[in-house]
Amino acid sequence: MAPLPNAELVQNSLQLYRYLLRCCKQLPEENIRQHYRHAIRQSFKVHADEDNPERIQQIIKRAIEDADWVMNK
């Protein structure tokens, strides 16, 4: 299962959040989708107050890499 196209266009946290939720829709089982949607929401809340642009870009890059791994698993 390939990740969604245009991952390279994700530039901010809201775009990342939407991208990851769209990736969840491609997962095969409902319980797996629910698990990852919950994890995405929790991570978004944890990092909501992040204001360092370099750290935000690191988080975005890592989240997309992790999404690629999950989608190919």
All heavy atoms as a GROMACS GRO file, in nm:
protein
  616
    1MET      N    1   0.084  -0.117   0.000
    1MET     CA    2   0.000   0.000   0.000
    1MET      C    3   0.089   0.124   0.000
    1MET      O    4   0.170   0.142   0.090
    1MET     CB    5  -0.087  -0.004   0.125
    1MET     CG    6  -0.209   0.080   0.115
    1MET     SD    7  -0.315   0.062   0.261
    1MET     CE    8  -0.346  -0.111   0.262
    2ALA      N    9   0.075   0.207  -0.098
    2ALA     CA   10   0.160   0.326  -0.110
    2ALA      C   11   0.101   0.441  -0.031
    2ALA      O   12  -0.021   0.451  -0.016
    2ALA     CB   13   0.171   0.364  -0.257
    3PRO      N   14   0.186   0.530   0.018
    3PRO     CA   15   0.135   0.648   0.087
    3PRO      C   16   0.067   0.740  -0.014
    3PRO      O   17   0.081   0.723  -0.134
    3PRO     CB   18   0.260   0.714   0.145
    3PRO     CG   19   0.370   0.663   0.060
    3PRO     CD   20   0.330   0.526   0.014
    4LEU      N   21  -0.006   0.834   0.036
    4LEU     CA   22  -0.074   0.928  -0.052
    4LEU      C   23   0.028   1.014  -0.125
    4LEU      O   24   0.135   1.043  -0.072
    4LEU     CB   25  -0.168   1.019   0.029
    4LEU     CG   26  -0.289   0.951   0.089
    4LEU    CD1   27  -0.364   1.050   0.176
    4LEU    CD2   28  -0.380   0.897  -0.017
    5PRO      N   29  -0.006   1.056  -0.246
    5PRO     CA   30   0.085   1.145  -0.318
    5PRO      C   31   0.090   1.282  -0.251
    5PRO      O   32   0.005   1.315  -0.168
    5PRO     CB   33   0.023   1.154  -0.457
    5PRO     CG   34  -0.120   1.118  -0.439
    5PRO     CD   35  -0.125   1.022  -0.322
    6ASN      N   36   0.187   1.359  -0.287
    6ASN     CA   37   0.203   1.498  -0.242
    6ASN      C   38   0.247   1.510  -0.097
    6ASN      O   39   0.226   1.615  -0.035
    6ASN     CB   40   0.075   1.578  -0.265
    6ASN     CG   41   0.036   1.583  -0.410
    6ASN    OD1   42   0.122   1.589  -0.498
    6ASN    ND2   43  -0.093   1.577  -0.438
    7ALA      N   44   0.309   1.408  -0.042
    7ALA     CA   45   0.361   1.419   0.094
    7ALA      C   46   0.464   1.531   0.103
    7ALA      O   47   0.477   1.596   0.206
    7ALA     CB   48   0.422   1.288   0.139
    8GLU      N   49   0.535   1.554  -0.007
    8GLU     CA   50   0.637   1.659  -0.007
    8GLU      C   51   0.577   1.800   0.002
    8GLU      O   52   0.647   1.896   0.032
    8GLU     CB   53   0.726   1.648  -0.132
    8GLU     CG   54   0.655   1.676  -0.263
    8GLU     CD   55   0.577   1.557  -0.320
    8GLU    OE1   56   0.583   1.447  -0.262
    8GLU    OE2   57   0.511   1.576  -0.422
    9LEU      N   58   0.446   1.812  -0.019
    9LEU     CA   59   0.380   1.943  -0.011
    9LEU      C   60   0.337   1.979   0.131
    9LEU      O   61   0.295   2.093   0.154
    9LEU     CB   62   0.258   1.946  -0.104
    9LEU     CG   63   0.288   1.926  -0.253
    9LEU    CD1   64   0.158   1.926  -0.332
    9LEU    CD2   65   0.384   2.030  -0.305
   10VAL      N   66   0.348   1.886   0.223
   10VAL     CA   67   0.309   1.913   0.362
   10VAL      C   68   0.410   2.011   0.422
   10VAL      O   69   0.528   1.981   0.432
   10VAL     CB   70   0.304   1.782   0.444
   10VAL    CG1   71   0.278   1.812   0.590
   10VAL    CG2   72   0.199   1.689   0.387
   11GLN      N   73   0.361   2.128   0.462
   11GLN     CA   74   0.448   2.232   0.514
   11GLN      C   75   0.417   2.274   0.658
   11GLN      O   76   0.499   2.337   0.722
   11GLN     CB   77   0.439   2.357   0.425
   11GLN     CG   78   0.488   2.333   0.284
   11GLN     CD   79   0.635   2.295   0.281
   11GLN    OE1   80   0.717   2.357   0.350
   11GLN    NE2   81   0.670   2.194   0.204
   12ASN      N   82   0.296   2.244   0.706
   12ASN     CA   83   0.263   2.286   0.842
   12ASN      C   84   0.187   2.175   0.914
   12ASN      O   85   0.153   2.073   0.855
   12ASN     CB   86   0.186   2.418   0.843
   12ASN     CG   87   0.053   2.409   0.770
   12ASN    OD1   88  -0.023   2.316   0.791
   12ASN    ND2   89   0.026   2.507   0.685
   13SER      N   90   0.161   2.196   1.040
   13SER     CA   91   0.104   2.090   1.123
   13SER      C   92  -0.038   2.054   1.080
   13SER      O   93  -0.076   1.936   1.085
   13SER     CB   94   0.107   2.131   1.270
   13SER     OG   95   0.038   2.252   1.289
   14LEU      N   96  -0.118   2.150   1.039
   14LEU     CA   97  -0.254   2.118   0.997
   14LEU      C   98  -0.253   2.035   0.869
   14LEU      O   99  -0.330   1.939   0.856
   14LEU     CB  100  -0.335   2.247   0.976
   14LEU     CG  101  -0.482   2.228   0.943
   14LEU    CD1  102  -0.552   2.145   1.049
   14LEU    CD2  103  -0.550   2.362   0.926
   15GLN      N  104  -0.167   2.069   0.775
   15GLN     CA  105  -0.155   1.990   0.653
   15GLN      C  106  -0.109   1.847   0.686
   15GLN      O  107  -0.157   1.751   0.627
   15GLN     CB  108  -0.057   2.055   0.555
   15GLN     CG  109  -0.107   2.183   0.494
   15GLN     CD  110   0.000   2.252   0.411
   15GLN    OE1  111   0.120   2.226   0.426
   15GLN    NE2  112  -0.043   2.342   0.324
   16LEU      N  113  -0.016   1.836   0.779
   16LEU     CA  114   0.031   1.704   0.821
   16LEU      C  115  -0.082   1.624   0.883
   16LEU      O  116  -0.102   1.506   0.850
   16LEU     CB  117   0.146   1.718   0.922
   16LEU     CG  118   0.196   1.587   0.982
   16LEU    CD1  119   0.258   1.499   0.874
   16LEU    CD2  120   0.296   1.616   1.092
   17TYR      N  121  -0.158   1.686   0.970
   17TYR     CA  122  -0.271   1.620   1.037
   17TYR      C  123  -0.370   1.566   0.933
   17TYR      O  124  -0.409   1.449   0.938
   17TYR     CB  125  -0.338   1.722   1.129
   17TYR     CG  126  -0.453   1.669   1.210
   17TYR    CD1  127  -0.431   1.585   1.319
   17TYR    CD2  128  -0.584   1.706   1.181
   17TYR    CE1  129  -0.536   1.539   1.395
   17TYR    CE2  130  -0.690   1.660   1.258
   17TYR     CZ  131  -0.665   1.577   1.364
   17TYR     OH  132  -0.769   1.531   1.441
   18ARG      N  133  -0.405   1.648   0.837
   18ARG     CA  134  -0.498   1.605   0.732
   18ARG      C  135  -0.439   1.493   0.647
   18ARG      O  136  -0.508   1.398   0.612
   18ARG     CB  137  -0.535   1.724   0.643
   18ARG     CG  138  -0.623   1.824   0.714
   18ARG     CD  139  -0.649   1.943   0.626
   18ARG     NE  140  -0.736   2.038   0.692
   18ARG     CZ  141  -0.749   2.164   0.654
   18ARG    NH1  142  -0.682   2.209   0.550
   18ARG    NH2  143  -0.831   2.243   0.718
   19TYR      N  144  -0.312   1.506   0.612
   19TYR     CA  145  -0.244   1.404   0.532
   19TYR      C  146  -0.247   1.269   0.604
   19TYR      O  147  -0.280   1.166   0.545
   19TYR     CB  148  -0.100   1.447   0.505
   19TYR     CG  149  -0.015   1.340   0.442
   19TYR    CD1  150  -0.021   1.316   0.305
   19TYR    CD2  151   0.070   1.261   0.518
   19TYR    CE1  152   0.056   1.215   0.247
   19TYR    CE2  153   0.146   1.161   0.461
   19TYR     CZ  154   0.140   1.139   0.325
   19TYR     OH  155   0.214   1.039   0.268
   20LEU      N  156  -0.214   1.270   0.732
   20LEU     CA  157  -0.209   1.145   0.808
   20LEU      C  158  -0.348   1.082   0.823
   20LEU      O  159  -0.363   0.961   0.814
   20LEU     CB  160  -0.145   1.168   0.944
   20LEU     CG  161   0.003   1.208   0.940
   20LEU    CD1  162   0.053   1.244   1.080
   20LEU    CD2  163   0.088   1.099   0.879
   21LEU      N  164  -0.449   1.165   0.843
   21LEU     CA  165  -0.585   1.111   0.853
   21LEU      C  166  -0.629   1.051   0.719
   21LEU      O  167  -0.698   0.948   0.716
   21LEU     CB  168  -0.683   1.218   0.900
   21LEU     CG  169  -0.670   1.260   1.046
   21LEU    CD1  170  -0.770   1.370   1.078
   21LEU    CD2  171  -0.687   1.143   1.140
   22ARG      N  172  -0.588   1.113   0.608
   22ARG     CA  173  -0.619   1.055   0.476
   22ARG      C  174  -0.547   0.922   0.458
   22ARG      O  175  -0.603   0.829   0.400
   22ARG     CB  176  -0.582   1.152   0.364
   22ARG     CG  177  -0.688   1.258   0.343
   22ARG     CD  178  -0.659   1.337   0.217
   22ARG     NE  179  -0.654   1.478   0.253
   22ARG     CZ  180  -0.546   1.554   0.259
   22ARG    NH1  181  -0.430   1.506   0.225
   22ARG    NH2  182  -0.554   1.679   0.295
   23CYS      N  183  -0.426   0.912   0.506
   23CYS     CA  184  -0.353   0.785   0.499
   23CYS      C  185  -0.428   0.677   0.576
   23CYS      O  186  -0.434   0.562   0.531
   23CYS     CB  187  -0.212   0.800   0.555
   23CYS     SG  188  -0.097   0.885   0.448
   24CYS      N  189  -0.484   0.712   0.690
   24CYS     CA  190  -0.557   0.615   0.772
   24CYS      C  191  -0.674   0.554   0.695
   24CYS      O  192  -0.707   0.437   0.715
   24CYS     CB  193  -0.610   0.680   0.899
   24CYS     SG  194  -0.487   0.699   1.026
   25LYS      N  195  -0.736   0.632   0.611
   25LYS     CA  196  -0.851   0.582   0.535
   25LYS      C  197  -0.812   0.468   0.442
   25LYS      O  198  -0.898   0.390   0.401
   25LYS     CB  199  -0.914   0.695   0.454
   25LYS     CG  200  -0.986   0.797   0.539
   25LYS     CD  201  -1.048   0.905   0.455
   25LYS     CE  202  -1.118   1.006   0.543
   25LYS     NZ  203  -1.180   1.113   0.464
   26GLN      N  204  -0.684   0.457   0.408
   26GLN     CA  205  -0.640   0.352   0.318
   26GLN      C  206  -0.606   0.222   0.391
   26GLN      O  207  -0.584   0.120   0.326
   26GLN     CB  208  -0.515   0.397   0.241
   26GLN     CG  209  -0.541   0.509   0.145
   26GLN     CD  210  -0.416   0.543   0.067
   26GLN    OE1  211  -0.307   0.495   0.097
   26GLN    NE2  212  -0.432   0.625  -0.035
   27LEU      N  213  -0.602   0.224   0.523
   27LEU     CA  214  -0.569   0.104   0.598
   27LEU      C  215  -0.682   0.002   0.588
   27LEU      O  216  -0.800   0.040   0.581
   27LEU     CB  217  -0.540   0.140   0.743
   27LEU     CG  218  -0.415   0.226   0.763
   27LEU    CD1  219  -0.406   0.274   0.907
   27LEU    CD2  220  -0.289   0.151   0.724
   28PRO      N  221  -0.649  -0.127   0.588
   28PRO     CA  222  -0.748  -0.229   0.554
   28PRO      C  223  -0.854  -0.259   0.660
   28PRO      O  224  -0.967  -0.290   0.625
   28PRO     CB  225  -0.662  -0.353   0.529
   28PRO     CG  226  -0.538  -0.330   0.606
   28PRO     CD  227  -0.516  -0.182   0.605
   29GLU      N  228  -0.822  -0.249   0.787
   29GLU     CA  229  -0.916  -0.289   0.891
   29GLU      C  230  -0.957  -0.171   0.977
   29GLU      O  231  -0.876  -0.084   1.010
   29GLU     CB  232  -0.855  -0.397   0.980
   29GLU     CG  233  -0.823  -0.524   0.905
   29GLU     CD  234  -0.760  -0.628   0.995
   29GLU    OE1  235  -0.788  -0.627   1.117
   29GLU    OE2  236  -0.684  -0.710   0.943
   30GLU      N  237  -1.084  -0.170   1.018
   30GLU     CA  238  -1.138  -0.059   1.095
   30GLU      C  239  -1.067  -0.042   1.229
   30GLU      O  240  -1.037   0.071   1.269
   30GLU     CB  241  -1.288  -0.078   1.119
   30GLU     CG  242  -1.353   0.034   1.196
   30GLU     CD  243  -1.340   0.171   1.131
   30GLU    OE1  244  -1.333   0.180   1.007
   30GLU    OE2  245  -1.336   0.271   1.205
   31ASN      N  246  -1.037  -0.150   1.298
   31ASN     CA  247  -0.970  -0.135   1.429
   31ASN      C  248  -0.830  -0.077   1.413
   31ASN      O  249  -0.784  -0.001   1.499
   31ASN     CB  250  -0.968  -0.266   1.506
   31ASN     CG  251  -0.892  -0.376   1.435
   31ASN    OD1  252  -0.871  -0.369   1.313
   31ASN    ND2  253  -0.854  -0.478   1.508
   32ILE      N  254  -0.762  -0.107   1.304
   32ILE     CA  255  -0.630  -0.049   1.278
   32ILE      C  256  -0.646   0.100   1.247
   32ILE      O  257  -0.569   0.184   1.297
   32ILE     CB  258  -0.560  -0.121   1.162
   32ILE    CG1  259  -0.530  -0.265   1.202
   32ILE    CG2  260  -0.433  -0.048   1.119
   32ILE    CD1  261  -0.480  -0.352   1.089
   33ARG      N  262  -0.746   0.134   1.166
   33ARG     CA  263  -0.771   0.276   1.134
   33ARG      C  264  -0.800   0.356   1.262
   33ARG      O  265  -0.747   0.465   1.281
   33ARG     CB  266  -0.888   0.289   1.037
   33ARG     CG  267  -0.855   0.245   0.895
   33ARG     CD  268  -0.964   0.284   0.798
   33ARG     NE  269  -1.088   0.214   0.822
   33ARG     CZ  270  -1.123   0.100   0.762
   33ARG    NH1  271  -1.043   0.044   0.673
   33ARG    NH2  272  -1.239   0.044   0.789
   34GLN      N  273  -0.883   0.299   1.350
   34GLN     CA  274  -0.916   0.368   1.475
   34GLN      C  275  -0.792   0.389   1.561
   34GLN      O  276  -0.774   0.497   1.620
   34GLN     CB  277  -1.020   0.290   1.553
   34GLN     CG  278  -1.157   0.296   1.492
   34GLN     CD  279  -1.257   0.212   1.570
   34GLN    OE1  280  -1.223   0.142   1.664
   34GLN    NE2  281  -1.382   0.219   1.528
   35HIS      N  282  -0.707   0.287   1.568
   35HIS     CA  283  -0.584   0.297   1.648
   35HIS      C  284  -0.496   0.412   1.598
   35HIS      O  285  -0.450   0.495   1.677
   35HIS     CB  286  -0.508   0.165   1.643
   35HIS     CG  287  -0.370   0.176   1.700
   35HIS    ND1  288  -0.346   0.178   1.836
   35HIS    CD2  289  -0.250   0.188   1.640
   35HIS    CE1  290  -0.217   0.191   1.857
   35HIS    NE2  291  -0.155   0.197   1.739
   36TYR      N  292  -0.471   0.416   1.467
   36TYR     CA  293  -0.382   0.519   1.414
   36TYR      C  294  -0.446   0.658   1.416
   36TYR      O  295  -0.376   0.756   1.439
   36TYR     CB  296  -0.334   0.481   1.274
   36TYR     CG  297  -0.225   0.377   1.279
   36TYR    CD1  298  -0.248   0.247   1.240
   36TYR    CD2  299  -0.099   0.408   1.330
   36TYR    CE1  300  -0.148   0.150   1.248
   36TYR    CE2  301   0.001   0.312   1.340
   36TYR     CZ  302  -0.024   0.184   1.299
   36TYR     OH  303   0.075   0.090   1.309
   37ARG      N  304  -0.578   0.667   1.397
   37ARG     CA  305  -0.644   0.798   1.410
   37ARG      C  306  -0.628   0.851   1.551
   37ARG      O  307  -0.599   0.970   1.571
   37ARG     CB  308  -0.792   0.787   1.374
   37ARG     CG  309  -0.822   0.795   1.227
   37ARG     CD  310  -0.969   0.820   1.199
   37ARG     NE  311  -1.056   0.723   1.262
   37ARG     CZ  312  -1.112   0.619   1.201
   37ARG    NH1  313  -1.091   0.599   1.073
   37ARG    NH2  314  -1.191   0.538   1.267
   38HIS      N  315  -0.644   0.764   1.650
   38HIS     CA  316  -0.627   0.805   1.789
   38HIS      C  317  -0.483   0.851   1.814
   38HIS      O  318  -0.460   0.955   1.876
   38HIS     CB  319  -0.664   0.690   1.883
   38HIS     CG  320  -0.643   0.721   2.026
   38HIS    ND1  321  -0.726   0.806   2.097
   38HIS    CD2  322  -0.546   0.683   2.114
   38HIS    CE1  323  -0.682   0.817   2.221
   38HIS    NE2  324  -0.572   0.743   2.233
   39ALA      N  325  -0.387   0.774   1.764
   39ALA     CA  326  -0.246   0.810   1.782
   39ALA      C  327  -0.213   0.943   1.715
   39ALA      O  328  -0.138   1.025   1.771
   39ALA     CB  329  -0.157   0.700   1.726
   40ILE      N  330  -0.269   0.967   1.598
   40ILE     CA  331  -0.246   1.094   1.528
   40ILE      C  332  -0.302   1.210   1.609
   40ILE      O  333  -0.236   1.313   1.626
   40ILE     CB  334  -0.309   1.090   1.386
   40ILE    CG1  335  -0.232   0.992   1.298
   40ILE    CG2  336  -0.314   1.229   1.323
   40ILE    CD1  337  -0.305   0.953   1.171
   41ARG      N  338  -0.423   1.195   1.658
   41ARG     CA  339  -0.485   1.302   1.738
   41ARG      C  340  -0.405   1.331   1.865
   41ARG      O  341  -0.384   1.447   1.900
   41ARG     CB  342  -0.629   1.265   1.773
   41ARG     CG  343  -0.721   1.273   1.654
   41ARG     CD  344  -0.865   1.243   1.693
   41ARG     NE  345  -0.948   1.246   1.575
   41ARG     CZ  346  -1.016   1.141   1.529
   41ARG    NH1  347  -1.011   1.025   1.593
   41ARG    NH2  348  -1.088   1.151   1.421
   42GLN      N  349  -0.360   1.225   1.931
   42GLN     CA  350  -0.282   1.243   2.053
   42GLN      C  351  -0.150   1.315   2.023
   42GLN      O  352  -0.111   1.407   2.096
   42GLN     CB  353  -0.255   1.109   2.119
   42GLN     CG  354  -0.377   1.045   2.179
   42GLN     CD  355  -0.441   1.132   2.285
   42GLN    OE1  356  -0.546   1.190   2.260
   42GLN    NE2  357  -0.381   1.141   2.400
   43SER      N  358  -0.083   1.276   1.918
   43SER     CA  359   0.044   1.340   1.882
   43SER      C  360   0.023   1.486   1.845
   43SER      O  361   0.104   1.572   1.878
   43SER     CB  362   0.110   1.266   1.765
   43SER     OG  363   0.151   1.140   1.805
   44PHE      N  364  -0.086   1.514   1.774
   44PHE     CA  365  -0.117   1.651   1.737
   44PHE      C  366  -0.136   1.737   1.862
   44PHE      O  367  -0.084   1.847   1.872
   44PHE     CB  368  -0.242   1.655   1.649
   44PHE     CG  369  -0.272   1.791   1.592
   44PHE    CD1  370  -0.199   1.840   1.484
   44PHE    CD2  371  -0.373   1.868   1.644
   44PHE    CE1  372  -0.226   1.965   1.431
   44PHE    CE2  373  -0.401   1.993   1.591
   44PHE     CZ  374  -0.328   2.041   1.484
   45LYS      N  375  -0.208   1.683   1.961
   45LYS     CA  376  -0.231   1.757   2.086
   45LYS      C  377  -0.101   1.778   2.163
   45LYS      O  378  -0.078   1.886   2.218
   45LYS     CB  379  -0.331   1.682   2.173
   45LYS     CG  380  -0.472   1.686   2.119
   45LYS     CD  381  -0.565   1.603   2.205
   45LYS     CE  382  -0.702   1.595   2.144
   45LYS     NZ  383  -0.793   1.509   2.223
   46VAL      N  384  -0.016   1.676   2.166
   46VAL     CA  385   0.111   1.685   2.240
   46VAL      C  386   0.202   1.793   2.181
   46VAL      O  387   0.268   1.866   2.253
   46VAL     CB  388   0.182   1.548   2.240
   46VAL    CG1  389   0.326   1.560   2.287
   46VAL    CG2  390   0.106   1.449   2.326
   47HIS      N  391   0.204   1.803   2.048
   47HIS     CA  392   0.294   1.896   1.981
   47HIS      C  393   0.228   2.027   1.941
   47HIS      O  394   0.288   2.108   1.868
   47HIS     CB  395   0.354   1.830   1.857
   47HIS     CG  396   0.439   1.711   1.889
   47HIS    ND1  397   0.560   1.721   1.953
   47HIS    CD2  398   0.420   1.580   1.866
   47HIS    CE1  399   0.611   1.602   1.969
   47HIS    NE2  400   0.529   1.514   1.918
   48ALA      N  401   0.106   2.052   1.987
   48ALA     CA  402   0.030   2.171   1.947
   48ALA      C  403   0.100   2.302   1.984
   48ALA      O  404   0.087   2.402   1.913
   48ALA     CB  405  -0.109   2.168   2.006
   49ASP      N  406   0.175   2.303   2.092
   49ASP     CA  407   0.238   2.427   2.137
   49ASP      C  408   0.381   2.444   2.085
   49ASP      O  409   0.450   2.538   2.123
   49ASP     CB  410   0.235   2.436   2.289
   49ASP     CG  411   0.312   2.324   2.356
   49ASP    OD1  412   0.343   2.225   2.287
   49ASP    OD2  413   0.338   2.335   2.476
   50GLU      N  414   0.424   2.356   1.998
   50GLU     CA  415   0.559   2.364   1.941
   50GLU      C  416   0.570   2.490   1.854
   50GLU      O  417   0.487   2.515   1.769
   50GLU     CB  418   0.588   2.240   1.856
   50GLU     CG  419   0.730   2.230   1.809
   50GLU     CD  420   0.828   2.209   1.923
   50GLU    OE1  421   0.812   2.112   1.998
   50GLU    OE2  422   0.920   2.291   1.936
   51ASP      N  423   0.673   2.572   1.878
   51ASP     CA  424   0.688   2.696   1.801
   51ASP      C  425   0.823   2.709   1.731
   51ASP      O  426   0.845   2.804   1.656
   51ASP     CB  427   0.663   2.818   1.889
   51ASP     CG  428   0.756   2.824   2.008
   51ASP    OD1  429   0.837   2.730   2.027
   51ASP    OD2  430   0.747   2.922   2.084
   52ASN      N  431   0.911   2.613   1.750
   52ASN     CA  432   1.040   2.614   1.683
   52ASN      C  433   1.024   2.559   1.540
   52ASN      O  434   0.992   2.442   1.523
   52ASN     CB  435   1.139   2.528   1.762
   52ASN     CG  436   1.277   2.526   1.701
   52ASN    OD1  437   1.298   2.564   1.587
   52ASN    ND2  438   1.373   2.481   1.780
   53PRO      N  439   1.047   2.642   1.438
   53PRO     CA  440   1.026   2.598   1.299
   53PRO      C  441   1.110   2.477   1.259
   53PRO      O  442   1.062   2.390   1.185
   53PRO     CB  443   1.065   2.719   1.215
   53PRO     CG  444   1.059   2.835   1.306
   53PRO     CD  445   1.085   2.783   1.444
   54GLU      N  446   1.234   2.470   1.308
   54GLU     CA  447   1.318   2.355   1.277
   54GLU      C  448   1.261   2.228   1.338
   54GLU      O  449   1.258   2.122   1.273
   54GLU     CB  450   1.460   2.378   1.327
   54GLU     CG  451   1.536   2.481   1.247
   54GLU     CD  452   1.677   2.502   1.302
   54GLU    OE1  453   1.727   2.415   1.377
   54GLU    OE2  454   1.736   2.606   1.270
   55ARG      N  455   1.216   2.236   1.462
   55ARG     CA  456   1.157   2.120   1.530
   55ARG      C  457   1.027   2.077   1.460
   55ARG      O  458   1.002   1.958   1.444
   55ARG     CB  459   1.130   2.154   1.676
   55ARG     CG  460   1.064   2.044   1.753
   55ARG     CD  461   1.157   1.927   1.776
   55ARG     NE  462   1.086   1.829   1.856
   55ARG     CZ  463   1.078   1.700   1.826
   55ARG    NH1  464   1.142   1.651   1.723
   55ARG    NH2  465   1.010   1.619   1.902
   56ILE      N  466   0.948   2.172   1.416
   56ILE     CA  467   0.824   2.140   1.344
   56ILE      C  468   0.855   2.064   1.216
   56ILE      O  469   0.790   1.964   1.185
   56ILE     CB  470   0.742   2.268   1.316
   56ILE    CG1  471   0.689   2.326   1.448
   56ILE    CG2  472   0.628   2.240   1.220
   56ILE    CD1  473   0.628   2.462   1.436
   57GLN      N  474   0.956   2.108   1.143
   57GLN     CA  475   0.994   2.039   1.020
   57GLN      C  476   1.046   1.898   1.049
   57GLN      O  477   1.020   1.805   0.972
   57GLN     CB  478   1.098   2.121   0.941
   57GLN     CG  479   1.040   2.247   0.878
   57GLN     CD  480   0.920   2.219   0.790
   57GLN    OE1  481   0.924   2.131   0.704
   57GLN    NE2  482   0.813   2.293   0.812
   58GLN      N  483   1.118   1.882   1.160
   58GLN     CA  484   1.164   1.749   1.199
   58GLN      C  485   1.046   1.657   1.229
   58GLN      O  486   1.044   1.540   1.189
   58GLN     CB  487   1.253   1.757   1.324
   58GLN     CG  488   1.389   1.816   1.300
   58GLN     CD  489   1.465   1.830   1.432
   58GLN    OE1  490   1.408   1.826   1.541
   58GLN    NE2  491   1.597   1.848   1.420
   59ILE      N  492   0.948   1.710   1.300
   59ILE     CA  493   0.829   1.632   1.335
   59ILE      C  494   0.754   1.592   1.209
   59ILE      O  495   0.711   1.477   1.194
   59ILE     CB  496   0.738   1.711   1.431
   59ILE    CG1  497   0.807   1.729   1.567
   59ILE    CG2  498   0.603   1.644   1.447
   59ILE    CD1  499   0.740   1.828   1.659
   60ILE      N  500   0.737   1.686   1.116
   60ILE     CA  501   0.668   1.659   0.990
   60ILE      C  502   0.740   1.550   0.912
   60ILE      O  503   0.678   1.453   0.866
   60ILE     CB  504   0.652   1.787   0.906
   60ILE    CG1  505   0.552   1.881   0.973
   60ILE    CG2  506   0.610   1.756   0.763
   60ILE    CD1  507   0.543   2.019   0.911
   61LYS      N  508   0.872   1.564   0.900
   61LYS     CA  509   0.952   1.465   0.824
   61LYS      C  510   0.939   1.327   0.887
   61LYS      O  511   0.915   1.227   0.818
   61LYS     CB  512   1.098   1.509   0.820
   61LYS     CG  513   1.189   1.418   0.740
   61LYS     CD  514   1.329   1.474   0.737
   61LYS     CE  515   1.420   1.389   0.653
   61LYS     NZ  516   1.476   1.277   0.725
   62ARG      N  517   0.952   1.319   1.018
   62ARG     CA  518   0.944   1.191   1.087
   62ARG      C  519   0.805   1.130   1.076
   62ARG      O  520   0.789   1.008   1.056
   62ARG     CB  521   0.984   1.209   1.234
   62ARG     CG  522   0.976   1.083   1.316
   62ARG     CD  523   1.071   0.977   1.258
   62ARG     NE  524   1.049   0.849   1.318
   62ARG     CZ  525   1.125   0.796   1.411
   62ARG    NH1  526   1.232   0.861   1.455
   62ARG    NH2  527   1.096   0.679   1.461
   63ALA      N  528   0.701   1.212   1.088
   63ALA     CA  529   0.564   1.161   1.079
   63ALA      C  530   0.535   1.103   0.941
   63ALA      O  531   0.470   0.999   0.930
   63ALA     CB  532   0.465   1.272   1.113
   64ILE      N  533   0.584   1.168   0.836
   64ILE     CA  534   0.563   1.118   0.701
   64ILE      C  535   0.641   0.988   0.680
   64ILE      O  536   0.589   0.892   0.620
   64ILE     CB  537   0.600   1.225   0.596
   64ILE    CG1  538   0.498   1.338   0.603
   64ILE    CG2  539   0.605   1.165   0.456
   64ILE    CD1  540   0.532   1.459   0.519
   65GLU      N  541   0.762   0.980   0.732
   65GLU     CA  542   0.840   0.856   0.723
   65GLU      C  543   0.769   0.743   0.797
   65GLU      O  544   0.761   0.630   0.747
   65GLU     CB  545   0.980   0.877   0.781
   65GLU     CG  546   1.070   0.962   0.697
   65GLU     CD  547   1.201   0.998   0.766
   65GLU    OE1  548   1.219   0.960   0.885
   65GLU    OE2  549   1.282   1.065   0.704
   66ASP      N  550   0.715   0.774   0.914
   66ASP     CA  551   0.643   0.672   0.991
   66ASP      C  552   0.516   0.628   0.918
   66ASP      O  553   0.483   0.509   0.917
   66ASP     CB  554   0.608   0.725   1.131
   66ASP     CG  555   0.729   0.740   1.220
   66ASP    OD1  556   0.838   0.690   1.183
   66ASP    OD2  557   0.715   0.803   1.328
   67ALA      N  558   0.447   0.722   0.856
   67ALA     CA  559   0.326   0.690   0.780
   67ALA      C  560   0.362   0.599   0.662
   67ALA      O  561   0.290   0.503   0.633
   67ALA     CB  562   0.257   0.816   0.731
   68ASP      N  563   0.472   0.629   0.595
   68ASP     CA  564   0.517   0.543   0.484
   68ASP      C  565   0.542   0.402   0.535
   68ASP      O  566   0.503   0.305   0.469
   68ASP     CB  567   0.646   0.597   0.420
   68ASP     CG  568   0.624   0.723   0.340
   68ASP    OD1  569   0.507   0.755   0.310
   68ASP    OD2  570   0.725   0.788   0.306
   69TRP      N  571   0.606   0.389   0.650
   69TRP     CA  572   0.635   0.258   0.706
   69TRP      C  573   0.506   0.183   0.738
   69TRP      O  574   0.492   0.065   0.705
   69TRP     CB  575   0.721   0.274   0.832
   69TRP     CG  576   0.757   0.142   0.892
   69TRP    CD1  577   0.859   0.060   0.856
   69TRP    CD2  578   0.690   0.078   1.001
   69TRP    NE1  579   0.859  -0.051   0.935
   69TRP    CE2  580   0.757  -0.044   1.024
   69TRP    CE3  581   0.580   0.110   1.079
   69TRP    CZ2  582   0.717  -0.132   1.123
   69TRP    CZ3  583   0.540   0.022   1.178
   69TRP    CH2  584   0.608  -0.097   1.200
   70VAL      N  585   0.411   0.252   0.800
   70VAL     CA  586   0.284   0.187   0.836
   70VAL      C  587   0.209   0.144   0.710
   70VAL      O  588   0.156   0.033   0.703
   70VAL     CB  589   0.196   0.283   0.920
   70VAL    CG1  590   0.054   0.229   0.934
   70VAL    CG2  591   0.257   0.303   1.058
   71MET      N  592   0.209   0.228   0.609
   71MET     CA  593   0.134   0.197   0.487
   71MET      C  594   0.198   0.080   0.412
   71MET      O  595   0.128   0.005   0.344
   71MET     CB  596   0.128   0.320   0.397
   71MET     CG  597   0.058   0.438   0.459
   71MET     SD  598  -0.111   0.405   0.509
   71MET     CE  599  -0.189   0.402   0.350
   72ASN      N  600   0.328   0.061   0.425
   72ASN     CA  601   0.396  -0.048   0.355
   72ASN      C  602   0.405  -0.175   0.438
   72ASN      O  603   0.454  -0.276   0.391
   72ASN     CB  604   0.536  -0.004   0.312
   72ASN     CG  605   0.531   0.100   0.205
   72ASN    OD1  606   0.449   0.093   0.114
   72ASN    ND2  607   0.616   0.200   0.215
   73LYS      N  608   0.362  -0.170   0.561
   73LYS     CA  609   0.371  -0.282   0.654
   73LYS      C  610   0.274  -0.393   0.619
   73LYS      O  611   0.175  -0.383   0.563
   73LYS     CB  612   0.345  -0.231   0.795
   73LYS     CG  613   0.365  -0.329   0.904
   73LYS     CD  614   0.362  -0.256   1.034
   73LYS     CE  615   0.254  -0.315   1.121
   73LYS     NZ  616   0.251  -0.258   1.252
   0.00000   0.00000   0.00000
